[in-house]
């Protein structure tokens, strides 16, 4: 008995057979895979829930251009 699982491409909804003929599964092609990755990178797709920075501070605002050396407690040179 052959196991022929068929899914829909998450991007374009074309049928995708779960076998070696579709190396980009669950996507139908590298193009659809790249489009989906771009949507995650641009934050078009998000996982529901609260952010880890719940204090309202923007992570970029908290960086002042210097780094501290946690092992000695001293400051490292600015970048």
C-alpha positions in Angstrom: 0.0 0.0 0.0 1.4 3.4 -1.0 1.0 6.4 1.2 -0.1 9.2 -1.0 -0.6 12.3 1.2 -1.7 15.4 -0.7 -1.7 18.8 1.0 -2.3 22.3 -0.3 0.6 24.7 -0.7 0.2 27.2 2.1 1.0 30.1 -0.3 -0.8 29.3 -3.6 -3.1 26.4 -2.6 -1.9 24.1 -5.4 -1.9 20.4 -4.5 1.4 19.1 -3.1 2.1 15.4 -2.9 4.2 14.5 0.2 7.0 12.7 -1.7 10.4 13.4 -3.2 8.9 14.9 -6.3 8.2 18.0 -4.2 11.4 18.8 -2.3 10.1 22.2 -1.0 7.1 20.6 0.7 4.8 21.7 2.2 5.3 24.3 -0.5 4.9 23.5 -4.2 8.0 25.4 -5.3 11.0 27.4 -4.1 9.2 30.5 -5.1 6.2 29.9 -2.8 8.7 28.9 0.0 10.6 32.2 -0.5 7.3 34.3 -0.5 6.3 32.7 2.8 9.7 33.4 4.3 9.5 37.0 3.2 6.1 37.4 4.9 7.6 36.1 8.2 10.6 38.4 7.8 8.4 41.4 7.2 6.2 40.4 10.1 3.1 40.0 7.8 2.8 36.6 9.5 2.9 36.6 13.3 2.4 34.1 16.1 -0.4 35.3 18.3 0.4 36.4 21.8 2.2 39.1 23.8 5.7 40.1 22.9 8.5 39.2 25.2 9.3 43.0 25.8 6.1 43.6 27.7 7.4 46.7 29.5 6.7 48.7 26.4 10.4 49.5 25.7 11.6 49.1 22.1 14.6 46.9 22.1 16.4 49.2 19.6 15.9 52.1 22.0 17.5 50.3 24.8 20.8 49.8 22.9 23.1 52.7 23.4 26.0 51.5 21.2 28.1 50.1 24.0 28.4 46.6 25.3 29.3 45.4 28.8 31.5 42.5 29.6 29.4 40.3 31.9 32.4 38.3 33.1 34.2 41.4 34.5 31.4 43.8 34.9 33.3 46.4 32.8 32.3 48.2 29.6 33.7 47.2 26.3 34.5 49.7 23.5 31.7 51.2 21.5 31.1 49.8 18.1 
